[in-house]
């Protein structure tokens, strides 16, 4: 399901809805906030860890002024991978794996 919200989330898989949150900040080489497209992927589980089972869950943009991004209302029982992409194509994507959502306040 595709949606546009105030949080600039433009893709959300509603079957994985929960009460968890993953958030962070995108920074440039000098440590300054920078806007980037950020993807949230569900990681496969179990002994096989079949990469074909991993799927895109949500996409958002980090804020231009602060670099902050947030994925809210995600299933707190799953593990996720976050990938930040440089739309200018100057830098390679940055990825963080095995993220567990924190409870939302």
Z-matrix of the N, CA and C atoms (Angstrom, degrees):
N
C 1 1.442
C 2 1.525 1 108.87
N 3 1.305 2 117.97 1 130.49
C 4 1.460 3 122.21 2 177.36
C 5 1.517 4 109.68 3 -102.74
N 6 1.315 5 116.51 4 134.80
C 7 1.454 6 121.50 5 178.29
C 8 1.520 7 109.63 6 -141.90
N 9 1.302 8 116.32 7 158.45
C 10 1.464 9 121.55 8 171.22
C 11 1.518 10 106.38 9 -120.69
N 12 1.317 11 116.06 10 127.63
C 13 1.460 12 120.40 11 -178.36
C 14 1.522 13 109.58 12 -127.43
N 15 1.328 14 115.92 13 177.85
C 16 1.462 15 121.15 14 176.43
C 17 1.526 16 111.58 15 -63.54
N 18 1.333 17 117.07 16 -22.75
C 19 1.460 18 120.90 17 -178.70
C 20 1.521 19 112.07 18 -89.24
N 21 1.310 20 117.37 19 7.63
C 22 1.460 21 124.03 20 178.48
C 23 1.524 22 113.08 21 63.13
N 24 1.313 23 117.23 22 23.99
C 25 1.466 24 120.16 23 173.81
C 26 1.525 25 106.30 24 -78.83
N 27 1.330 26 117.23 25 124.16
C 28 1.446 27 117.10 26 -179.64
C 29 1.512 28 113.84 27 -117.32
N 30 1.328 29 117.79 28 8.78
C 31 1.465 30 121.07 29 169.91
C 32 1.519 31 107.57 30 -150.24
N 33 1.315 32 117.11 31 132.61
C 34 1.465 33 119.90 32 178.73
C 35 1.525 34 108.72 33 -147.24
N 36 1.342 35 115.94 34 131.37
C 37 1.458 36 121.80 35 175.99
C 38 1.529 37 107.25 36 -93.28
N 39 1.322 38 117.96 37 102.24
C 40 1.459 39 121.44 38 -171.24
C 41 1.523 40 113.42 39 -70.92
N 42 1.332 41 119.03 40 -17.17
C 43 1.457 42 118.99 41 -179.04
C 44 1.521 43 112.23 42 -71.87
N 45 1.332 44 118.92 43 -9.61
C 46 1.459 45 122.53 44 -179.37
C 47 1.524 46 111.43 45 -110.06
N 48 1.312 47 116.96 46 25.16
C 49 1.455 48 122.60 47 -177.94
C 50 1.529 49 110.80 48 -62.29
N 51 1.314 50 116.19 49 142.20
C 52 1.459 51 121.01 50 178.57
C 53 1.513 52 110.87 51 -159.18
N 54 1.335 53 116.14 52 -161.07
C 55 1.457 54 121.63 53 -178.27
C 56 1.520 55 111.71 54 -119.72
N 57 1.335 56 115.91 55 28.98
C 58 1.451 57 120.70 56 179.54
C 59 1.515 58 112.64 57 -105.97
N 60 1.331 59 114.70 58 167.84
C 61 1.475 60 121.30 59 -178.34
C 62 1.525 61 108.78 60 -144.16
N 63 1.327 62 114.65 61 138.49
C 64 1.460 63 121.41 62 168.37
C 65 1.519 64 106.19 63 -124.95
N 66 1.337 65 116.19 64 131.45
C 67 1.459 66 119.54 65 -178.35
C 68 1.522 67 110.09 66 -143.81
N 69 1.304 68 114.89 67 162.17
C 70 1.453 69 120.11 68 179.54
C 71 1.517 70 110.99 69 -171.46
N 72 1.324 71 115.67 70 -166.50
C 73 1.461 72 122.63 71 -178.02
C 74 1.516 73 109.00 72 -138.53
N 75 1.317 74 116.99 73 137.28
C 76 1.459 75 121.14 74 173.46
C 77 1.520 76 108.58 75 -97.58
N 78 1.340 77 115.27 76 131.72
C 79 1.462 78 122.11 77 -177.59
C 80 1.524 79 110.06 78 -129.31
N 81 1.327 80 116.90 79 152.52
C 82 1.463 81 120.88 80 174.70
C 83 1.531 82 109.59 81 -84.73
N 84 1.327 83 117.37 82 -175.60
C 85 1.468 84 121.42 83 -177.20
C 86 1.522 85 113.08 84 -60.74
N 87 1.330 86 117.02 85 -28.93
C 88 1.463 87 121.47 86 -179.83
C 89 1.527 88 112.27 87 -87.72
N 90 1.337 89 116.96 88 2.11
C 91 1.460 90 120.24 89 179.47
C 92 1.517 91 114.23 90 84.30
N 93 1.333 92 117.32 91 14.38
C 94 1.462 93 121.32 92 178.98
C 95 1.528 94 110.15 93 -91.92
N 96 1.342 95 118.11 94 142.85
C 97 1.474 96 120.88 95 178.73
C 98 1.519 97 111.13 96 -58.61
N 99 1.333 98 115.15 97 143.66
C 100 1.462 99 120.68 98 -178.47
C 101 1.527 100 108.94 99 -147.86
N 102 1.317 101 117.08 100 145.77
C 103 1.465 102 121.71 101 -179.92
C 104 1.525 103 109.91 102 -82.09
N 105 1.327 104 116.48 103 133.96
C 106 1.456 105 122.56 104 179.03
C 107 1.527 106 109.34 105 -147.44
N 108 1.322 107 116.54 106 156.52
C 109 1.456 108 122.22 107 171.03
C 110 1.524 109 106.89 108 -80.51
N 111 1.334 110 116.73 109 130.64
C 112 1.459 111 122.01 110 -177.43
C 113 1.526 112 108.56 111 -122.28
N 114 1.346 113 115.70 112 127.01
C 115 1.460 114 121.74 113 178.56
C 116 1.527 115 109.99 114 -107.47
N 117 1.320 116 116.10 115 143.93
C 118 1.457 117 122.42 116 175.24
C 119 1.524 118 107.71 117 -115.93
N 120 1.334 119 116.36 118 121.06
C 121 1.461 120 123.05 119 -178.68
C 122 1.514 121 109.66 120 -112.89
N 123 1.330 122 117.07 121 138.31
C 124 1.458 123 122.52 122 172.24
C 125 1.520 124 107.15 123 -80.40
N 126 1.328 125 116.75 124 130.52
C 127 1.458 126 121.12 125 178.20
C 128 1.525 127 109.59 126 -87.33
N 129 1.323 128 115.81 127 144.69
C 130 1.463 129 119.45 128 176.19
C 131 1.521 130 108.83 129 -71.04
N 132 1.320 131 115.94 130 153.86
C 133 1.458 132 121.12 131 -179.19
C 134 1.519 133 109.27 132 -123.60
N 135 1.310 134 115.75 133 170.08
C 136 1.450 135 121.03 134 177.65
C 137 1.513 136 112.00 135 95.93
N 138 1.341 137 116.42 136 175.56
C 139 1.461 138 120.15 137 -174.43
C 140 1.525 139 114.32 138 -67.39
N 141 1.325 140 117.91 139 -28.99
C 142 1.469 141 118.89 140 -176.28
C 143 1.522 142 112.41 141 -78.34
N 144 1.341 143 116.63 142 -30.39
C 145 1.475 144 122.70 143 -177.49
C 146 1.515 145 110.64 144 44.80
N 147 1.307 146 116.07 145 50.02
C 148 1.463 147 123.31 146 -178.74
C 149 1.523 148 109.88 147 -65.43
N 150 1.349 149 118.51 148 115.23
C 151 1.467 150 120.02 149 -178.03
C 152 1.524 151 113.23 150 -63.23
N 153 1.324 152 118.06 151 -18.46
C 154 1.468 153 120.05 152 178.08
C 155 1.521 154 111.26 153 -69.70
N 156 1.342 155 117.35 154 -18.71
C 157 1.461 156 121.08 155 179.01
C 158 1.520 157 112.28 156 -83.75
N 159 1.328 158 116.77 157 -13.09
C 160 1.462 159 119.40 158 177.69
C 161 1.519 160 108.21 159 -73.96
N 162 1.318 161 116.89 160 138.86
C 163 1.456 162 119.43 161 -175.77
C 164 1.522 163 111.12 162 -145.93
N 165 1.310 164 113.53 163 151.62
C 166 1.450 165 120.46 164 178.11
C 167 1.519 166 109.22 165 -67.89
N 168 1.320 167 116.61 166 131.10
C 169 1.455 168 121.71 167 -178.42
C 170 1.523 169 111.94 168 -106.76
N 171 1.341 170 117.10 169 -47.65
C 172 1.446 171 120.32 170 -173.91
C 173 1.530 172 109.79 171 -153.06
N 174 1.318 173 116.60 172 149.33
C 175 1.465 174 122.43 173 176.74
C 176 1.519 175 107.89 174 -130.71
N 177 1.338 176 116.15 175 139.64
C 178 1.460 177 120.60 176 177.41
C 179 1.525 178 108.23 177 -145.87
N 180 1.297 179 117.02 178 178.29
C 181 1.471 180 123.03 179 173.16
C 182 1.519 181 108.35 180 -119.74
N 183 1.329 182 115.82 181 142.12
C 184 1.459 183 118.62 182 174.42
C 185 1.529 184 108.36 183 -77.22
N 186 1.308 185 115.43 184 153.66
C 187 1.464 186 120.87 185 -178.57
C 188 1.524 187 110.58 186 -67.77
N 189 1.312 188 117.09 187 137.27
C 190 1.462 189 122.33 188 -178.30
C 191 1.524 190 111.74 189 -61.10
N 192 1.328 191 117.40 190 -42.32
C 193 1.461 192 119.81 191 -175.00
C 194 1.529 193 113.89 192 -79.84
N 195 1.340 194 117.40 193 -31.38
C 196 1.460 195 119.59 194 -174.18
C 197 1.529 196 114.12 195 -115.35
N 198 1.328 197 117.82 196 -18.29
C 199 1.458 198 121.35 197 -175.89
C 200 1.516 199 113.37 198 75.18
N 201 1.332 200 117.83 199 2.38
C 202 1.465 201 121.72 200 -177.02
C 203 1.522 202 111.29 201 -75.14
N 204 1.325 203 115.80 202 142.32
C 205 1.456 204 122.61 203 173.01
C 206 1.519 205 108.48 204 -139.18
N 207 1.335 206 116.02 205 153.00
C 208 1.463 207 121.85 206 -178.13
C 209 1.519 208 109.73 207 -146.04
N 210 1.323 209 115.99 208 138.10
C 211 1.453 210 122.88 209 168.61
C 212 1.522 211 106.63 210 -115.55
N 213 1.332 212 116.67 211 110.99
C 214 1.461 213 122.91 212 -178.16
C 215 1.525 214 110.79 213 -103.27
N 216 1.335 215 114.87 214 162.31
C 217 1.465 216 122.83 215 173.78
C 218 1.525 217 112.78 216 58.92
N 219 1.342 218 115.90 217 44.35
C 220 1.463 219 120.06 218 177.90
C 221 1.520 220 110.00 219 -108.58
N 222 1.314 221 115.57 220 157.67
C 223 1.463 222 122.70 221 -176.11
C 224 1.523 223 109.82 222 -65.75
N 225 1.327 224 116.42 223 114.86
C 226 1.463 225 121.17 224 -176.15
C 227 1.527 226 113.08 225 -74.10
N 228 1.318 227 118.40 226 -6.66
C 229 1.456 228 121.73 227 178.95
C 230 1.523 229 113.95 228 -91.20
N 231 1.326 230 118.01 229 -1.16
C 232 1.458 231 121.98 230 -177.27
C 233 1.522 232 111.51 231 -107.85
N 234 1.321 233 115.71 232 162.40
C 235 1.468 234 122.21 233 172.53
C 236 1.524 235 108.00 234 -103.50
N 237 1.338 236 116.17 235 147.14
C 238 1.454 237 120.80 236 -175.21
C 239 1.525 238 111.41 237 -131.37
N 240 1.321 239 114.51 238 158.04
C 241 1.458 240 123.28 239 170.75
C 242 1.522 241 107.22 240 -118.02
N 243 1.324 242 117.57 241 136.24
C 244 1.461 243 122.83 242 176.67
C 245 1.527 244 108.14 243 -113.87
N 246 1.333 245 116.19 244 133.12
C 247 1.465 246 122.03 245 178.19
C 248 1.525 247 108.26 246 -126.14
N 249 1.333 248 117.10 247 123.76
C 250 1.470 249 122.29 248 175.99
C 251 1.524 250 108.10 249 -103.30
N 252 1.336 251 115.87 250 125.99
C 253 1.464 252 122.17 251 -177.14
C 254 1.519 253 111.01 252 -107.97
N 255 1.325 254 116.10 253 138.03
C 256 1.459 255 122.20 254 174.98
C 257 1.524 256 108.21 255 -88.49
N 258 1.329 257 117.10 256 106.10
C 259 1.466 258 121.07 257 -178.35
C 260 1.525 259 112.67 258 -65.45
N 261 1.341 260 117.51 259 -17.25
C 262 1.473 261 119.98 260 177.85
C 263 1.528 262 111.72 261 -82.49
N 264 1.333 263 116.71 262 -10.98
C 265 1.467 264 124.58 263 178.67
C 266 1.529 265 113.21 264 65.97
N 267 1.322 266 116.61 265 19.80
C 268 1.464 267 120.66 266 176.17
C 269 1.531 268 111.00 267 -79.78
N 270 1.337 269 116.67 268 -35.17
C 271 1.462 270 121.64 269 -176.86
C 272 1.522 271 110.70 270 -119.50
N 273 1.324 272 116.09 271 153.79
C 274 1.462 273 121.66 272 174.14
C 275 1.524 274 109.46 273 -71.60
N 276 1.339 275 117.11 274 156.66
C 277 1.466 276 119.80 275 176.22
C 278 1.527 277 111.10 276 -62.34
N 279 1.326 278 115.14 277 153.85
C 280 1.459 279 122.00 278 176.73
C 281 1.526 280 106.90 279 -114.50
N 282 1.353 281 115.99 280 134.95
C 283 1.456 282 120.32 281 -174.65
C 284 1.527 283 110.69 282 -128.87
N 285 1.321 284 115.35 283 142.89
C 286 1.466 285 122.78 284 174.23
C 287 1.527 286 106.71 285 -129.91
N 288 1.353 287 117.08 286 129.40
C 289 1.455 288 121.15 287 -175.91
C 290 1.526 289 111.78 288 -113.40
N 291 1.329 290 114.88 289 170.63
C 292 1.465 291 123.39 290 176.05
C 293 1.526 292 113.40 291 57.68
N 294 1.315 293 116.46 292 39.12
C 295 1.470 294 121.10 293 177.96
C 296 1.508 295 110.42 294 -86.61
N 297 1.322 296 116.20 295 134.14
C 298 1.456 297 123.24 296 175.57
C 299 1.530 298 108.54 297 -108.28
N 300 1.327 299 118.04 298 133.19
C 301 1.452 300 119.84 299 178.89
C 302 1.528 301 112.37 300 -64.20
N 303 1.317 302 115.12 301 146.79
C 304 1.463 303 121.18 302 172.15
C 305 1.528 304 107.04 303 -92.43
N 306 1.329 305 118.16 304 155.80
C 307 1.478 306 119.46 305 177.24
C 308 1.523 307 109.78 306 -66.77
N 309 1.324 308 115.70 307 142.26
C 310 1.460 309 120.70 308 175.66
C 311 1.523 310 108.58 309 -77.49
N 312 1.331 311 116.14 310 142.77
C 313 1.469 312 120.46 311 178.65
C 314 1.491 313 110.61 312 -72.72
